[in-house]
Amino acid sequence: MRRSILTAAALTATLALAACSSGAEEPAGEESAAPNGEGSTLTVWVDETRQAAVEDAAAGFEEATGAKVEVVLKNFEDIRPDFLAQVPTGKGPDITVGAHDWLGELTTNGVVAPIELGDTADAFEPVSVAAFTQDGQVYGLPYAVENIALIRNTELASEAPATWDDAIAAGKEAGTKYPLLIQTSTEGDPYTFYPLQTSFGAPVFEQNEDGSYKPELALGGEGGTAFAEWLAEQGEAGNLSTDVTYDIAVAAFAKGESPFIVGGPWMLEQFADLDLAIDPVPSAGGEPAQPFVGVAGFYVSAQSENALLANDFLVNYMATPEAQLALYEAGDRPPALIEAADTASEDPITAGFREVGADAVPMPSLPEMGAVWAYWGVTEAGIVSGKSDPAKAWDKMVADIQGEIG
């Protein structure tokens, strides 16, 4: 179903673009003439998933501007370290694909330049632009939004639970092996547990009025202690367990051993035989349960000699419904461009993740975030397993992270 919807949408977009141009694809952003790119080459780093969509957009850009686009295939895990190493030497690409939470490290090292979205900014999901914004400037062209939610087997649970306790009760009523599945391990999983933590009013960092983060920990206090004590209670009750790793959780849900799993769209391929619904993560602490949002996009190198062309390519060719739907087909993440997201949301699963993501919060891109993960995860795991006193362990974790941050 999804493929036929998107193929039709892409065809409609192509015909519309052809109708308003005389052979060459009309840029979708600004109405001004395409810049003259004769003799110029844009180098774009992509991974395998994004390659075809970028190459398709590049073909229209080359025809309209006369510029050449060299699309370089790289392993995704190599992109960030190679970009950080090469850009200061004057090497590297003009544009690279990347995640929004790289932003703090990239700006600290001075390797990315702001981009000018102009009126196009309003065409994107607000959370996606916010994720790439720092000090009032936008540093990335968003193309996909990713977050976790509550994935529900509708044959085992006909309604979305309003609270964590409701979910546990529904899971027990279903008579399955697990009332609810949420992955963890001896190293913990604070990313997946985060919406439950925020429901106790304990975000990881303080936020400014515009939603951006400042490097002041907010993990502690009454909210953090309450969450830690809740983890201990749930571990003792058997609702949470460090024995339920990612692989175990996914396999169990696929076999119908629980009506609920907290997870993301990357799991869906293994649940192809199930009738699913996507719901908000139920609150455990009384406040909204807000998961992290991860936004994927494109950065422009601070050393690019073709910054105007790079900006034009991103804003007018990668910010079209056709390009963003092609990226969606490749990666199964809701598009960042609202028009494309509306089309993709004809798939109810995509629509469900998108709705949850609209109320989520961007993962902090602060460099200080690197000091948080290791202490955070093992502390949660120790509390769930009963090996650590919740309040003492949580307070020590906050102190250790603060010591790392300085």
Secondary structure, DSSP 8 states (H G I E B T S, - for coil): -HHHHHHHHHHHHHHHHHHTSSSS---SS--S-----TT-EEEEEE-HHHHHHHHHHHHHHHHHH--EEEEEE--HHHHHHHHHHHGGGT-S-SEEEEEGGGHHHHHHTT-EE----GGGGGGB-HHHHHHTEETTEE--EEEEEEE-EEEEETTT-SS--SBHHHHHHHHHHHT-S-S-B----TT--HHHHHHHHHTTT--SEEE-TTS-EEEEE-S-HHHHHHHHHHHHHHHHHTSS-TT--HHHHHHHHHTTS-SEEEE-GGGGGGGTTS-EEEE---BSSSS----EEEEEEEEEETT-TTHHHHHHHHHHHSSSHHHHHHHHHHH---BSBHHHHHHHTTSHHHHHHHHHHHT-EE----GGGGGTHHHHHHHHHHHHTTSS-HHHHHHHHHHHHHHHH-
